[in-house]
C-alpha cells in the first residue's frame, strides 16, 4: 500500500468533513452569499449562455478549422505588421458587444491558431472593454467626460497591455515565430470572400440576437440620506404606486425606488434606428441563420462540418465548466449588482472614496475580480459615485472590471498558463490604477 498517497486522500476526506462539520449555515450572511452565488449563476445561464456563449463557441471552432494558420500568422502573428495587428485587435470591441466571458472562446481560437501573444491579449482586453453601447451609456449616465475617458483609456489600454505582453515574452514569441516560419502554405479550398461572408453571418447572429432594448422611462431619485446626490435609472417601468416605483434597467437589474425619494419619472427619447433594429432583431437573426445554413450546406463538406462541430465542442468543454465555477465564486464573494455576497458592500464603498493610490488600486482589483454582465457596471458605478466614490477609482473600475472577472481568469489560465495570466491581470490592474490616479488629479 502506498501510505503517502493514502495519507493525502485521508487529508482531503478529513478536510471535507471538517468543512461540513463547521458549515456556518446558522449565519444569515453565509446563507445569503450561497443564494447570491446560485442567483448569479442562474442569471448567467439564462442571459448569456444560449445567445452569447454558444455562438462564440461556434465562431471559435470555425476559426480553428476554416481559417488557415498561415493567414493568422500573417496578420496577427509575432512577425505581423504591428500597426495592422494591434490596430485590428484594439477596435474589435466596437463590433463585438461581448462581456469578459463571451470573448474567451474567440481569444482561445486565435491564440491557438498562432496569433502573437501581444495582438491576442490586445483582442482579449478590447473585446469587452470597447463596447460602443456601454461607452454611450457611460457618457449618458455618468457624464460625457467619463464616457470619453473610458473610450480613450480602453483603446490605449489594449494596445499598451498587448505591447508589454509581447516585450515581456519576446524571446518565447520569437522562438514561436521561428518554429512556424517554415510552415507550408495550406491549399485554399474556398475563396476569401466566402469565408468572410460565413464569419460575417455568425458575428451578425451574435450581435443582433443580443441587441438590447433601450429604456422606456428615466427615473431620477435621491440615493443618499439627506439628498446628498441623485441616482438615475433608465429602463422599463414595472410598478408605480404611492409607496414604491420599480424599474428594470437595460441590463435586467431591478431598482425599487421609495416613492418619496423619486424626483423625476419621464419617457425616454429613443433613437428610431436603434429601436427599429430592436423590434426587428429576431427577424434579422432568423434571416442570418437561413443565410448561414445555406452557406454551410453549399460551401462546406460533411467532413469539414463534423470537424467544426468537434472543435466547437472542444472549446465548450474546456471553457464552460470553468466559467460556471468562477461565476459561483464571484456571486458568493461579491453578490449580484445591488445585492451583497459574503463581503459587505460597505467595505467596498468605504475603500473607494477619494482619489488616492489605495482607493484607485482597490477599485482596480475589485473590478478585476467582480463579474459584470454587459452594461451592469454603469448603474453599479452610479450608485457608488453617489455613495462617495471618487471619479478616479470610478474610471479604474470601468477600465478593469468589464475586461476581467474571476471566471475569465480561470479560463485564461487554461489557455495561456498561470504565469502569463498573472502578468496579464497585473498589467490590467496597474494600468487601471495609474489611469484612475491621472484622471482623478485632472
SVG drawing of the C-alpha trace seen along z (x, -y; Angstrom):
<svg xmlns="http://www.w3.org/2000/svg" viewBox="-50 -69 65 71">
<polyline fill="none" stroke="black" stroke-width="0.4" points="0.0,0.0 1.2,-3.5 0.9,-5.1 1.9,-8.6 -0.9,-8.5 -3.4,-7.2 -2.4,-9.9 -3.2,-12.6 -6.6,-11.0 -7.2,-10.9 -6.3,-14.6 -8.7,-15.5 -11.5,-13.5 -10.8,-15.0 -10.8,-18.5 -14.2,-18.0 -15.6,-16.5 -14.4,-19.5 -15.8,-21.9 -19.2,-20.2 -19.0,-19.9 -18.4,-23.7 -20.5,-24.8 -21.9,-28.2 -25.4,-27.8 -26.8,-29.5 -25.3,-32.8 -27.6,-34.7 -24.7,-36.4 -23.3,-33.0 -26.7,-31.7 -27.4,-34.9 -24.0,-34.6 -24.8,-31.0 -28.1,-32.2 -26.4,-35.1 -24.0,-32.6 -27.0,-30.5 -28.9,-33.6 -25.9,-34.8 -25.2,-31.5 -28.9,-31.2 -28.9,-34.6 -25.7,-33.9 -27.2,-30.7 -30.4,-32.4 -28.9,-35.6 -25.5,-34.7 -25.1,-31.0 -27.5,-30.4 -27.3,-33.8 -23.7,-34.8 -21.5,-31.8 -22.9,-29.2 -22.4,-31.4 -19.0,-32.4 -18.0,-28.7 -19.1,-28.0 -17.1,-31.1 -14.0,-29.9 -14.4,-26.4 -14.7,-27.9 -11.5,-30.0 -9.7,-26.8 -11.0,-24.8 -11.8,-27.1 -9.1,-29.8 -5.6,-28.6 -2.8,-29.1 -0.7,-30.9 -3.3,-33.7 -3.5,-34.2 0.3,-34.3 0.4,-36.8 -2.0,-39.3 -1.7,-38.6 1.4,-36.6 4.6,-37.7 6.1,-38.9 3.0,-40.6 2.8,-44.3 2.5,-45.8 0.2,-48.7 -2.2,-46.4 -2.2,-43.7 -2.7,-45.9 -5.0,-48.3 -7.4,-45.5 -7.2,-43.8 -7.7,-47.1 -11.0,-48.1 -12.6,-44.7 -14.9,-45.5 -16.6,-48.2 -18.1,-45.3 -18.4,-42.6 -20.6,-43.7 -19.4,-40.9 -18.6,-40.5 -15.4,-39.2 -16.6,-35.7 -18.0,-35.6 -14.8,-36.9 -12.8,-33.9 -13.6,-31.3 -12.7,-33.8 -9.4,-34.6 -8.6,-30.9 -9.4,-30.3 -7.0,-33.0 -4.3,-32.3 -4.2,-28.5 -4.1,-29.2 -0.8,-31.1 -1.7,-34.7 1.1,-36.5 0.7,-37.0 0.6,-40.8 -2.2,-41.0 -4.1,-38.2 -4.1,-39.8 -5.0,-43.2 -8.0,-41.5 -8.7,-39.8 -8.9,-43.1 -10.5,-45.2 -13.3,-42.8 -15.4,-43.5 -13.8,-46.9 -14.6,-48.8 -18.3,-48.1 -19.8,-51.0 -23.2,-50.7 -21.6,-50.5 -19.5,-53.6 -22.5,-55.6 -24.5,-54.5 -21.5,-55.6 -21.5,-59.0 -25.2,-59.4 -25.5,-58.3 -22.1,-59.2 -21.3,-62.2 -19.5,-62.9 -16.2,-63.3 -16.3,-59.8 -17.5,-58.3 -14.7,-59.9 -12.1,-58.9 -13.4,-55.3 -13.3,-55.1 -9.8,-56.6 -8.5,-54.7 -9.8,-51.3 -8.2,-51.7 -4.9,-52.9 -5.0,-50.2 -5.5,-47.3 -2.5,-48.4 -0.2,-49.1 -1.0,-45.9 -0.5,-43.9 2.8,-45.5 4.0,-44.9 3.0,-41.3 4.9,-40.9 8.0,-42.6 7.9,-40.5 7.7,-37.3 9.6,-38.4 12.1,-35.5 9.3,-33.0 7.4,-34.8 10.5,-34.9 11.1,-31.2 7.4,-30.5 7.6,-32.5 10.8,-30.8 9.2,-27.4 6.4,-28.4 8.3,-30.3 8.8,-27.1 5.2,-26.1 4.0,-25.0 1.2,-27.1 -2.1,-25.2 -4.2,-24.5 -7.1,-27.0 -10.4,-25.3 -12.6,-28.4 -12.0,-32.0 -11.6,-34.6 -14.9,-36.2 -16.8,-33.0 -15.0,-32.6 -15.6,-36.3 -19.3,-36.0 -19.5,-32.9 -17.9,-34.6 -19.8,-37.8 -23.1,-35.8 -22.0,-34.3 -20.9,-37.6 -24.2,-39.1 -26.1,-36.4 -24.1,-37.1 -24.7,-40.8 -28.4,-41.0 -29.5,-38.2 -28.2,-40.2 -29.4,-43.6 -30.5,-45.3 -33.7,-47.2 -33.4,-50.9 -35.3,-52.2 -38.9,-53.3 -38.5,-55.7 -35.9,-57.6 -36.2,-57.7 -34.1,-60.1 -34.2,-59.8 -32.3,-60.7 -29.9,-57.9 -28.4,-59.0 -29.8,-60.2 -30.4,-63.9 -30.4,-64.1 -26.6,-64.3 -26.8,-63.2 -29.2,-61.7 -29.3,-58.3 -30.6,-57.8 -32.0,-54.6 -33.2,-54.1 -35.3,-51.1 -38.8,-49.6 -41.4,-50.7 -42.7,-47.6 -44.7,-49.2 -45.7,-52.7 -47.6,-53.3 -47.8,-55.8 -45.2,-53.8 -42.7,-52.4 -41.6,-52.7 -39.9,-49.6 -37.8,-50.0 -35.9,-47.2 -32.9,-48.7 -31.4,-47.6 -29.1,-45.1 -32.0,-43.4 -31.4,-44.7 -34.5,-45.7 -34.4,-49.0 -37.0,-49.5 -37.3,-53.2 -39.3,-54.6 -41.9,-57.0 -40.8,-59.8 -37.3,-59.7 -38.4,-59.9 -37.6,-63.2 -38.3,-62.7 -40.1,-60.0 -40.2,-60.8 -40.3,-59.0 -37.0,-58.5 -36.4,-60.0 -35.5,-56.9 -33.2,-56.6 -35.6,-55.5 -33.0,-53.4 -31.9,-51.6 -35.5,-50.9 -36.3,-49.7 -33.4,-47.2 -34.5,-46.1 -38.0,-45.4 -36.7,-43.5 -33.8,-41.7 -35.4,-38.2 -36.3,-38.6 -32.8,-39.8 -31.3,-36.9 -33.6,-34.3 -32.6,-35.7 -28.9,-35.4 -29.5,-31.9 -31.0,-30.9 -28.2,-32.5 -25.6,-30.9 -27.2,-27.4 -27.3,-27.8 -23.6,-28.8 -22.8,-25.8 -24.5,-23.3 -23.3,-24.7 -19.7,-25.6 -18.5,-23.1 -18.1,-19.3 -19.6,-16.9 -16.1,-16.2 -15.4,-19.9 -18.7,-20.4 -18.0,-17.4 -14.5,-18.8 -16.0,-22.2 -18.6,-20.9 -15.9,-18.8 -13.6,-21.9 -16.5,-24.0 -17.3,-21.2 -13.6,-21.2 -13.8,-24.9 -17.1,-24.5 -15.8,-21.5 -12.6,-23.5 -14.2,-26.8 -17.8,-26.4 -17.2,-24.4 -14.5,-26.9 -16.9,-29.8 -19.7,-28.4 -17.3,-27.7 -16.0,-31.2 -19.5,-32.8 -20.5,-30.8 -17.4,-32.0 -17.9,-35.6 -21.5,-35.5 -20.6,-34.0 -17.9,-36.7 -19.5,-39.8 -23.1,-39.0 -25.2,-40.4 -25.5,-44.0 -27.5,-45.6 -27.1,-42.6 -24.4,-41.5 -22.3,-38.4 -20.0,-37.3 -18.1,-40.6 -20.1,-43.6 -20.8,-46.2 -20.0,-49.0 -16.4,-47.8 -16.2,-48.5 -17.9,-51.9 -15.6,-52.9 -12.4,-51.8 -13.0,-53.7 -13.7,-57.2 -11.4,-60.0 -8.8,-59.7 -5.7,-58.4 -3.5,-55.5 -5.2,-53.0 -8.7,-53.9 -7.7,-53.5 -5.8,-50.3 -8.7,-48.8 -11.2,-49.8 -9.0,-48.2 -8.5,-45.0 -12.2,-44.7 -13.3,-45.4 -10.9,-42.8 -12.3,-40.1 -16.0,-41.1 -18.2,-39.6 -20.0,-42.3 -22.6,-41.3 -22.5,-43.8 -23.8,-47.2 -24.3,-46.4 -21.1,-48.3 -22.8,-51.6 -25.7,-51.5 -23.3,-50.0 -20.9,-52.8 -23.6,-55.4 -24.6,-54.1 -21.0,-54.0 -20.4,-57.6 -23.5,-58.7 -22.1,-57.0 -18.9,-59.0 -16.7,-57.1 -14.0,-59.3 -14.0,-59.8 -10.5,-58.3 -11.5,-55.0 -14.6,-55.0 -12.6,-55.1 -10.2,-52.5 -13.1,-50.1 -14.5,-50.9 -11.2,-50.0 -10.5,-46.9 -14.0,-45.5 -15.7,-44.7 -12.5,-43.3 -11.7,-40.9 -13.5,-38.7 -12.7,-35.8 -14.4,-33.4 -12.5,-34.7 -9.2,-34.5 -9.7,-30.7 -10.3,-30.2 -7.4,-32.5 -5.1,-30.4 -6.2,-27.2 -5.4,-28.8 -2.0,-30.5 -0.8,-29.3 -0.6,-30.6 2.4,-32.9 1.1,-34.8 -2.3,-35.1 -0.8,-36.6 1.2,-39.0 -1.8,-40.0 -4.1,-40.6 -1.3,-42.5 -0.8,-44.8 -4.6,-45.5 -4.7,-46.4 -1.6,-48.6 -2.8,-50.4 -6.3,-50.9 -4.8,-52.3 -2.5,-54.7 -5.3,-55.9 -7.5,-56.5 -4.8,-58.5 -4.3,-60.7 -8.0,-61.2 -8.7,-61.9 -6.0,-64.5 -7.3,-66.4"/>
</svg>
